[in-house]
Amino acid sequence: FRKALRDKRIDFITASATGISRDGNRVTGVSLDNGETLEAGIVVNAAGPNAGKVAAFAGLELPVEPRKRNVFVFEAREKYADMPLLVDPSGIYVRPEGSVYLTGGAEPEEGDVAPDPKDFDVNWPLFEEVIWPTLATRIPAFEAIKPTRAWVGHYDYNTLDQNGVIGPHPEVENFLFANGFSGHGLQQAPAVGKSIAELVMHGGYRTIDCTAFGYSRVAEGRAFRELNVI
Ligand SMILES: Cc1cc2nc3c(=O)[nH]c(=O)nc-3n(C[C@H](O)[C@H](O)[C@H](O)COP(=O)(O)OP(=O)(O)OC[C@H]3O[C@@H](n4cnc5c(N)ncnc54)[C@H](O)[C@@H]3O)c2cc1C
């Protein structure tokens, strides 16, 4: 993708946005931590877990914050290569990944707040005390498993309804959101990218109408939930 974009003379700049300027109801530029300021006809907020902060640069409220999430890898004697992704009603999920299994989804609601941005420490007791017993109850063969690796990431968590916020701000129309995917943004990325590109190029959706994910529901406090996502 990078090479194809370079061939089309798209510039890549490695820097952090630190501010967004506005002239009334239009955003006009982005200041960077390297001292540069970019003029902008359109600004797209694609800042993942940092999206709420970036929206605030433009004086806009967006309920998207980081949330710490642990993913654990384990080996099991029993191989269920054709096992689908399973989600327990508690939110704990498990799926095969090659010869091993991936699991997570046990973070308690209580105390689930924005973490220190540098906190990527794995919470092993979550695996031992919560996930493993739940898996073993559902799938007795998972009594005998061996955890091998684990990592932590930060969800781009929409505190209103854990769903994407896509498209222009209703008043500041040249500020576009592509935010808040809350743990399911990877699978939606191709559609979101295309939709945002259509907004930039044509000023409206051409293939996938993402209006239902628009910012208006955030302004109205109207949740748009998707069930059975992790
Ligand atoms: C543990 C974990 C498991 C997940 N599992 C899945 C899954 O199974 N399926 C799925 O669909 N999704 C999953 N997700 C969610 C998915 O990873 C995200 O929804 C997706 O990556 C969001 O993509 P994005 O491009 O919007 O943001 P990101 O991928 O977070 O990218 C945001 C970018 O913005 C940059 N940025 C932030 N602030 C600034 C700034 N001020 N200036 C310049 N740049 C900035 C960041 O450096 C980063 O490069 C998971 C997430 C986690 C944490």
PDBQT file of the ligand as one rigid body, heavy atoms in Angstrom, charges set to zero:
ROOT
HETATM    1  C1  LIG A 301      -5.802  -6.710  21.955  1.00  0.00    +0.000 C 
HETATM    2  C2  LIG A 301      -6.604  -6.285  20.760  1.00  0.00    +0.000 A 
HETATM    3  C3  LIG A 301      -7.219  -7.237  19.970  1.00  0.00    +0.000 A 
HETATM    4  C4  LIG A 301      -7.964  -6.857  18.864  1.00  0.00    +0.000 A 
HETATM    5  N1  LIG A 301      -8.553  -7.826  18.100  1.00  0.00    +0.000 NA
HETATM    6  C5  LIG A 301      -9.262  -7.471  17.015  1.00  0.00    +0.000 A 
HETATM    7  C6  LIG A 301      -9.860  -8.463  16.189  1.00  0.00    +0.000 A 
HETATM    8  O1  LIG A 301      -9.738  -9.665  16.433  1.00  0.00    +0.000 OA
HETATM    9  N2  LIG A 301     -10.581  -8.053  15.127  1.00  0.00    +0.000 N 
HETATM   10  C7  LIG A 301     -10.748  -6.743  14.825  1.00  0.00    +0.000 A 
HETATM   11  O2  LIG A 301     -11.422  -6.429  13.851  1.00  0.00    +0.000 OA
HETATM   12  N3  LIG A 301     -10.191  -5.779  15.584  1.00  0.00    +0.000 NA
HETATM   13  C8  LIG A 301      -9.457  -6.105  16.670  1.00  0.00    +0.000 A 
HETATM   14  N4  LIG A 301      -8.908  -5.144  17.460  1.00  0.00    +0.000 N 
HETATM   15  C9  LIG A 301      -9.229  -3.735  17.193  1.00  0.00    +0.000 C 
HETATM   16  C10 LIG A 301      -8.413  -3.153  16.101  1.00  0.00    +0.000 C 
HETATM   17  O3  LIG A 301      -7.037  -3.424  16.327  1.00  0.00    +0.000 OA
HETATM   18  C11 LIG A 301      -8.653  -1.626  16.069  1.00  0.00    +0.000 C 
HETATM   19  O4  LIG A 301     -10.043  -1.349  16.064  1.00  0.00    +0.000 OA
HETATM   20  C12 LIG A 301      -8.021  -1.066  14.813  1.00  0.00    +0.000 C 
HETATM   21  O5  LIG A 301      -6.619  -1.291  14.836  1.00  0.00    +0.000 OA
HETATM   22  C13 LIG A 301      -8.278   0.422  14.695  1.00  0.00    +0.000 C 
HETATM   23  O6  LIG A 301      -7.582   0.864  13.550  1.00  0.00    +0.000 OA
HETATM   24  P1  LIG A 301      -7.265   2.384  13.364  1.00  0.00    +0.000 P 
HETATM   25  O7  LIG A 301      -6.464   2.489  12.111  1.00  0.00    +0.000 OA
HETATM   26  O8  LIG A 301      -8.531   3.176  13.491  1.00  0.00    +0.000 OA
HETATM   27  O9  LIG A 301      -6.383   2.789  14.632  1.00  0.00    +0.000 OA
HETATM   28  P2  LIG A 301      -4.930   2.278  15.053  1.00  0.00    +0.000 P 
HETATM   29  O10 LIG A 301      -4.585   0.995  14.384  1.00  0.00    +0.000 OA
HETATM   30  O11 LIG A 301      -4.902   2.336  16.549  1.00  0.00    +0.000 OA
HETATM   31  O12 LIG A 301      -3.991   3.397  14.465  1.00  0.00    +0.000 OA
HETATM   32  C14 LIG A 301      -4.032   4.711  14.989  1.00  0.00    +0.000 C 
HETATM   33  C15 LIG A 301      -2.771   5.416  14.531  1.00  0.00    +0.000 C 
HETATM   34  O13 LIG A 301      -2.868   6.796  14.876  1.00  0.00    +0.000 OA
HETATM   35  C16 LIG A 301      -1.606   7.208  15.366  1.00  0.00    +0.000 C 
HETATM   36  N5  LIG A 301      -1.807   8.397  16.215  1.00  0.00    +0.000 N 
HETATM   37  C17 LIG A 301      -2.452   8.496  17.397  1.00  0.00    +0.000 A 
HETATM   38  N6  LIG A 301      -2.401   9.762  17.855  1.00  0.00    +0.000 NA
HETATM   39  C18 LIG A 301      -1.714  10.476  16.921  1.00  0.00    +0.000 A 
HETATM   40  C19 LIG A 301      -1.313  11.839  16.827  1.00  0.00    +0.000 A 
HETATM   41  N7  LIG A 301      -1.608  12.743  17.780  1.00  0.00    +0.000 N 
HETATM   42  N8  LIG A 301      -0.608  12.224  15.736  1.00  0.00    +0.000 NA
HETATM   43  C20 LIG A 301      -0.289  11.339  14.747  1.00  0.00    +0.000 A 
HETATM   44  N9  LIG A 301      -0.645  10.034  14.787  1.00  0.00    +0.000 NA
HETATM   45  C21 LIG A 301      -1.341   9.617  15.872  1.00  0.00    +0.000 A 
HETATM   46  C22 LIG A 301      -1.082   5.998  16.139  1.00  0.00    +0.000 C 
HETATM   47  O14 LIG A 301       0.315   6.082  16.300  1.00  0.00    +0.000 OA
HETATM   48  C23 LIG A 301      -1.503   4.875  15.203  1.00  0.00    +0.000 C 
HETATM   49  O15 LIG A 301      -0.526   4.652  14.213  1.00  0.00    +0.000 OA
HETATM   50  C24 LIG A 301      -8.123  -5.484  18.556  1.00  0.00    +0.000 A 
HETATM   51  C25 LIG A 301      -7.498  -4.515  19.346  1.00  0.00    +0.000 A 
HETATM   52  C26 LIG A 301      -6.738  -4.909  20.436  1.00  0.00    +0.000 A 
HETATM   53  C27 LIG A 301      -6.076  -3.851  21.281  1.00  0.00    +0.000 C 
ENDROOT
TORSDOF 0
